[in-house]
Amino acid sequence: MAVRILVVDDDYDMVETVKLFLDAQGFEVTTAYDGETGVASAARAAPDLCLLDLVLPDMDGRELTKAIRGVTGCARTRVVLLTAMGGRKAVEAYLGDGENSADAYVEKPVNFKELKSLIEKLLDTR
């Protein structure tokens, strides 16, 4: 069974670029462009991992992480934040333990080699 990944970002080009890369790696990719649609997509797709923009027009990364993990079947879904904020200090509040916390973050522009390695690491530890 293919690994399911949900990508949520309000930057259409970013979503499409990440999706193309992940598709080429053999992942099953679902996309959304806002938090509300992301939660609905998570309910349909039951992703193994989510790549979430830290700042969306309708909610922030913490709110979206909590909402997705509240979806039936998604409590253990891994979450990686996509951020242009730059550096761990800027995203520390979003990382850590608990339902509202992401597992990791990736800075934009995305280094796809690092992203693939991070995804493999996170899913190996599930």
Summary of the structure (lengths in Angstrom):
residues: 126
radius of gyration: 12.8
end to end distance: 15.4
largest distance: 36.7
contacts: 405
relative contact order: 0.18
helix: 42%
strand: 23%
